[in-house]
Amino acid sequence: MKRSREEFQGGRNNIFVDEVPRLNLPLTTTPELINKIETYLNRNYTYLHQQIENSKTSTLLKSSEKIKAMNFPISMIKIGTWTPVAINPEDIVAKLYFAKKKLIWEFLFEEEETNMPRLKRKIEIQWNDVSSFEESIYTHDETGILKIELRKRPTFFIETNPQAGKHTQWKQLDRDFTD
């Protein structure tokens, strides 16, 4: 995730002190993604309205009414010179965890020149570590780009002991696998 100083200062909204690299992540907007975002926004408006009403009567929302995570496939992601491209929809997946306030990208890769099983890798970003978002949506082909600037380096993980039908187990990595 190393960038040149010119690339750092090329953005128009460099309002943070620490030098943090841009991720330059393209986002393909699909009708499914737009629908999920609209559903979330509608649900969030309803949730806030209910919260105001419930605060008057001091009742809480049921756990089934809490906001759930949102997952959607990504066709390509660019971090510096590292640019993986998804062949299958599950190869690169973005996950937004609203309750945990995390943005996660999961990558499913074939290990080059080995007969190893495909292992997932993950980049985890805390919402507090995001300094800015900038999006561009192209209506002619319904694709888009989401640029994210971070205050802090994200956390990197690799899947351990993959087992079908079980929750993924992760091991935190000391190094950035996007280098």
RASULDA-V947871 format. One record per backbone hydrogen bond with DSSP energy under -1.0 kcal/mol. NH is the residue of the N-H (numbers start at 0). CO is the residue of the C=O. E is the energy in kcal/mol with one decimal. If there is no record, write none. Layout:
nh->NH co->CO e->E
nh->NH co->CO e->E
This chain:
nh->7 co->3 e->-2.0
nh->8 co->4 e->-2.4
nh->14 co->12 e->-1.7
nh->22 co->147 e->-1.6
nh->26 co->143 e->-2.2
nh->33 co->29 e->-2.5
nh->34 co->30 e->-2.4
nh->35 co->31 e->-2.4
nh->36 co->32 e->-2.6
nh->37 co->33 e->-2.7
nh->38 co->34 e->-2.6
nh->39 co->35 e->-2.6
nh->40 co->36 e->-2.9
nh->41 co->37 e->-2.8
nh->42 co->38 e->-2.8
nh->43 co->39 e->-3.1
nh->44 co->40 e->-2.4
nh->45 co->41 e->-2.4
nh->46 co->42 e->-3.1
nh->47 co->43 e->-2.8
nh->48 co->44 e->-2.4
nh->49 co->45 e->-2.9
nh->50 co->46 e->-2.6
nh->51 co->47 e->-2.2
nh->52 co->48 e->-2.2
nh->53 co->49 e->-3.4
nh->54 co->50 e->-2.1
nh->55 co->51 e->-1.0
nh->56 co->52 e->-1.0
nh->58 co->53 e->-1.8
nh->64 co->61 e->-1.6
nh->65 co->62 e->-1.4
nh->69 co->95 e->-2.2
nh->71 co->93 e->-2.1
nh->73 co->91 e->-2.8
nh->76 co->83 e->-1.7
nh->78 co->81 e->-2.7
nh->81 co->78 e->-1.9
nh->85 co->74 e->-2.7
nh->90 co->87 e->-2.0
nh->92 co->105 e->-2.5
nh->93 co->71 e->-2.9
nh->94 co->103 e->-3.0
nh->95 co->69 e->-2.9
nh->96 co->101 e->-2.7
nh->100 co->96 e->-1.0
nh->101 co->96 e->-1.9
nh->102 co->124 e->-2.8
nh->103 co->94 e->-2.8
nh->104 co->122 e->-2.2
nh->105 co->92 e->-2.8
nh->106 co->120 e->-3.1
nh->107 co->90 e->-2.7
nh->108 co->118 e->-1.7
nh->113 co->110 e->-1.2
nh->118 co->108 e->-1.1
nh->120 co->106 e->-2.6
nh->121 co->156 e->-2.1
nh->122 co->104 e->-2.4
nh->123 co->154 e->-2.8
nh->124 co->102 e->-2.9
nh->126 co->100 e->-2.5
nh->128 co->125 e->-1.6
nh->129 co->126 e->-1.5
nh->130 co->148 e->-2.8
nh->131 co->148 e->-1.5
nh->133 co->146 e->-2.2
nh->135 co->144 e->-2.5
nh->137 co->142 e->-3.5
nh->141 co->137 e->-1.0
nh->142 co->137 e->-1.3
nh->143 co->26 e->-1.8
nh->144 co->135 e->-2.8
nh->145 co->24 e->-2.8
nh->146 co->133 e->-3.5
nh->148 co->131 e->-2.5
nh->150 co->128 e->-3.7
nh->154 co->123 e->-2.4
nh->156 co->121 e->-2.5
nh->157 co->170 e->-2.0
nh->158 co->119 e->-2.7
nh->159 co->168 e->-2.7
nh->165 co->162 e->-1.7
nh->170 co->157 e->-2.4
nh->172 co->155 e->-3.3
nh->178 co->175 e->-1.1
